[in-house]
Amino acid sequence: MKISANSGYVKRTQKDYSVSFKLQVVEEIESGQLERLEACHKYGIQARSTITQWLRKYGTFDWENLSKETMSKTPEQKILELEAKVKLLEKQKARAEHLAERADKKSILFDMLVDLAEKEYKIDIRKNYTPDLSTSSKKGTKKH
C-alpha cells in the first residue's frame, strides 16, 4: 500500500487483497447482496473495474455469452439466443467470403501485373522452381 503524504489517500494494488477476500466480495455481488458500487464503498475498494476483474476471474458469470451459468433458460430464450448466434455466424461467414473473394481478385490482378511486367521488360520475374529430389529418394539410388 502507498500512502500519499498530503491527503492520507491509500493506494492499493491487487496484491493487497487476499484471494479469500476477493471470493467473499464476488459471492456477495453474485448472490445479489451488494452491487459493485456498494462493495466499493463497504470494503474501501477504489474502483469498480477492480471488482469486475475479480468477477471475471473468480465468478460464475459467463462473460462470453453474458449470462449466468447457473440460471436455467426457457426454451424461448434458448431459441432467441441460438437465432442471434446464427445471425452472427451468417454475418461472419459473409464477411469471410467477401474477404476471400477480394483476396482472389488481388491475386489475379497481381498475376496480370507480373505478366505485363515480364512482357514489358523482357525479364523473368517468376522463378520456375522445380525442387530436385534428394539423392536418397531418387529411384534406384541407395545411400550407403
C-alpha beads as a LAMMPS data file, in Angstrom:
LAMMPS data file: protein, C-alpha beads

144 atoms
143 bonds

1 atom types
1 bond types

-500.0 500.0 xlo xhi
-500.0 500.0 ylo yhi
-500.0 500.0 zlo zhi

Masses

1 110.0

Atoms # bond

1 1 1 0.000 0.000 0.000
2 1 1 1.184 3.515 -0.775
3 1 1 0.020 6.411 1.392
4 1 1 0.094 9.913 -0.049
5 1 1 1.700 12.383 2.378
6 1 1 -0.618 15.318 1.781
7 1 1 -4.069 13.707 1.676
8 1 1 -3.813 10.446 3.594
9 1 1 -5.010 8.688 0.414
10 1 1 -4.286 4.962 0.435
11 1 1 -3.428 3.473 -2.938
12 1 1 -3.944 -0.270 -3.010
13 1 1 -2.849 -2.860 -5.504
14 1 1 -4.253 -6.268 -6.378
15 1 1 -1.683 -7.813 -4.039
16 1 1 -3.218 -6.022 -1.055
17 1 1 -6.389 -8.148 -1.269
18 1 1 -6.352 -11.806 -0.286
19 1 1 -7.946 -14.419 -2.506
20 1 1 -10.455 -15.258 0.218
21 1 1 -11.443 -11.578 0.430
22 1 1 -11.893 -11.403 -3.351
23 1 1 -14.011 -14.568 -3.304
24 1 1 -16.162 -13.147 -0.494
25 1 1 -16.818 -9.928 -2.434
26 1 1 -17.599 -11.874 -5.623
27 1 1 -20.022 -14.135 -3.723
28 1 1 -21.845 -11.166 -2.189
29 1 1 -22.220 -9.477 -5.567
30 1 1 -23.321 -12.616 -7.408
31 1 1 -25.835 -13.515 -4.714
32 1 1 -27.382 -10.058 -5.062
33 1 1 -26.492 -8.844 -1.573
34 1 1 -24.384 -5.982 -2.962
35 1 1 -23.908 -4.027 -6.149
36 1 1 -20.379 -3.333 -7.345
37 1 1 -20.506 0.320 -6.233
38 1 1 -21.851 -0.680 -2.804
39 1 1 -18.997 -3.174 -2.432
40 1 1 -16.514 -0.429 -3.297
41 1 1 -17.873 1.776 -0.511
42 1 1 -18.323 -1.012 2.022
43 1 1 -14.825 -2.501 1.625
44 1 1 -12.874 0.592 0.540
45 1 1 -12.120 -0.749 -2.927
46 1 1 -11.135 2.151 -5.124
47 1 1 -12.597 1.159 -8.494
48 1 1 -15.481 -0.896 -9.795
49 1 1 -13.165 -2.177 -12.515
50 1 1 -11.174 -3.983 -9.812
51 1 1 -14.318 -5.835 -8.793
52 1 1 -15.142 -6.513 -12.448
53 1 1 -11.743 -8.177 -12.828
54 1 1 -12.468 -10.333 -9.773
55 1 1 -15.889 -11.259 -11.164
56 1 1 -14.321 -12.317 -14.454
57 1 1 -11.624 -14.322 -12.714
58 1 1 -13.491 -15.894 -9.790
59 1 1 -17.189 -15.551 -10.607
60 1 1 -19.683 -17.928 -12.181
61 1 1 -20.878 -15.397 -14.757
62 1 1 -20.323 -16.480 -18.376
63 1 1 -18.723 -13.337 -19.834
64 1 1 -18.688 -14.718 -23.385
65 1 1 -22.432 -15.203 -23.550
66 1 1 -23.221 -12.569 -20.922
67 1 1 -25.407 -14.918 -18.929
68 1 1 -25.187 -16.593 -15.562
69 1 1 -24.289 -20.274 -15.886
70 1 1 -26.484 -21.382 -13.011
71 1 1 -29.635 -19.752 -14.375
72 1 1 -31.833 -22.067 -16.404
73 1 1 -33.304 -20.612 -19.570
74 1 1 -36.720 -21.137 -21.021
75 1 1 -36.918 -22.817 -24.430
76 1 1 -37.962 -19.476 -25.948
77 1 1 -34.854 -17.784 -24.505
78 1 1 -32.654 -20.566 -25.843
79 1 1 -34.246 -20.263 -29.291
80 1 1 -33.763 -16.485 -29.335
81 1 1 -30.161 -16.904 -28.207
82 1 1 -29.473 -19.510 -30.893
83 1 1 -31.136 -17.368 -33.565
84 1 1 -28.933 -14.438 -32.565
85 1 1 -25.892 -16.699 -32.707
86 1 1 -26.915 -17.970 -36.178
87 1 1 -27.294 -14.379 -37.427
88 1 1 -23.873 -13.509 -36.068
89 1 1 -22.301 -16.577 -37.688
90 1 1 -24.007 -15.808 -41.014
91 1 1 -22.657 -12.264 -40.839
92 1 1 -19.161 -13.563 -40.072
93 1 1 -19.409 -16.085 -42.920
94 1 1 -20.492 -13.378 -45.385
95 1 1 -17.573 -11.217 -44.284
96 1 1 -15.134 -14.115 -44.668
97 1 1 -16.498 -14.899 -48.148
98 1 1 -16.180 -11.237 -49.112
99 1 1 -12.568 -11.156 -47.920
100 1 1 -11.768 -14.407 -49.733
101 1 1 -13.256 -13.042 -52.965
102 1 1 -11.230 -9.859 -52.550
103 1 1 -8.067 -11.880 -51.983
104 1 1 -8.758 -13.911 -55.129
105 1 1 -9.216 -10.727 -57.149
106 1 1 -5.992 -9.300 -55.735
107 1 1 -4.151 -12.494 -56.663
108 1 1 -5.474 -12.380 -60.226
109 1 1 -4.560 -8.704 -60.531
110 1 1 -1.075 -9.380 -59.166
111 1 1 -0.563 -12.187 -61.693
112 1 1 -1.673 -9.887 -64.504
113 1 1 0.743 -7.188 -63.368
114 1 1 3.612 -9.660 -63.187
115 1 1 2.766 -10.951 -66.686
116 1 1 2.660 -7.394 -68.024
117 1 1 5.980 -6.530 -66.371
118 1 1 7.598 -9.680 -67.776
119 1 1 6.445 -8.765 -71.318
120 1 1 7.315 -5.097 -70.996
121 1 1 10.800 -5.543 -69.571
122 1 1 11.512 -8.942 -71.155
123 1 1 12.673 -10.492 -67.897
124 1 1 11.536 -13.489 -65.894
125 1 1 10.101 -12.282 -62.629
126 1 1 8.631 -15.577 -61.516
127 1 1 11.012 -18.334 -60.611
128 1 1 10.442 -21.611 -62.364
129 1 1 11.367 -23.581 -59.310
130 1 1 11.166 -27.345 -59.504
131 1 1 12.584 -28.984 -56.421
132 1 1 15.279 -31.550 -57.095
133 1 1 14.813 -34.867 -55.437
134 1 1 17.386 -35.637 -52.822
135 1 1 19.841 -38.371 -53.733
136 1 1 18.416 -40.723 -51.127
137 1 1 14.888 -40.508 -52.509
138 1 1 15.666 -40.987 -56.212
139 1 1 14.683 -44.320 -57.642
140 1 1 17.468 -46.842 -57.872
141 1 1 19.847 -44.777 -55.789
142 1 1 20.746 -46.035 -52.365
143 1 1 22.631 -44.063 -49.816
144 1 1 25.408 -46.052 -48.121

Bonds

1 1 1 2
2 1 2 3
3 1 3 4
4 1 4 5
5 1 5 6
6 1 6 7
7 1 7 8
8 1 8 9
9 1 9 10
10 1 10 11
11 1 11 12
12 1 12 13
13 1 13 14
14 1 14 15
15 1 15 16
16 1 16 17
17 1 17 18
18 1 18 19
19 1 19 20
20 1 20 21
21 1 21 22
22 1 22 23
23 1 23 24
24 1 24 25
25 1 25 26
26 1 26 27
27 1 27 28
28 1 28 29
29 1 29 30
30 1 30 31
31 1 31 32
32 1 32 33
33 1 33 34
34 1 34 35
35 1 35 36
36 1 36 37
37 1 37 38
38 1 38 39
39 1 39 40
40 1 40 41
41 1 41 42
42 1 42 43
43 1 43 44
44 1 44 45
45 1 45 46
46 1 46 47
47 1 47 48
48 1 48 49
49 1 49 50
50 1 50 51
51 1 51 52
52 1 52 53
53 1 53 54
54 1 54 55
55 1 55 56
56 1 56 57
57 1 57 58
58 1 58 59
59 1 59 60
60 1 60 61
61 1 61 62
62 1 62 63
63 1 63 64
64 1 64 65
65 1 65 66
66 1 66 67
67 1 67 68
68 1 68 69
69 1 69 70
70 1 70 71
71 1 71 72
72 1 72 73
73 1 73 74
74 1 74 75
75 1 75 76
76 1 76 77
77 1 77 78
78 1 78 79
79 1 79 80
80 1 80 81
81 1 81 82
82 1 82 83
83 1 83 84
84 1 84 85
85 1 85 86
86 1 86 87
87 1 87 88
88 1 88 89
89 1 89 90
90 1 90 91
91 1 91 92
92 1 92 93
93 1 93 94
94 1 94 95
95 1 95 96
96 1 96 97
97 1 97 98
98 1 98 99
99 1 99 100
100 1 100 101
101 1 101 102
102 1 102 103
103 1 103 104
104 1 104 105
105 1 105 106
106 1 106 107
107 1 107 108
108 1 108 109
109 1 109 110
110 1 110 111
111 1 111 112
112 1 112 113
113 1 113 114
114 1 114 115
115 1 115 116
116 1 116 117
117 1 117 118
118 1 118 119
119 1 119 120
120 1 120 121
121 1 121 122
122 1 122 123
123 1 123 124
124 1 124 125
125 1 125 126
126 1 126 127
127 1 127 128
128 1 128 129
129 1 129 130
130 1 130 131
131 1 131 132
132 1 132 133
133 1 133 134
134 1 134 135
135 1 135 136
136 1 136 137
137 1 137 138
138 1 138 139
139 1 139 140
140 1 140 141
141 1 141 142
142 1 142 143
143 1 143 144
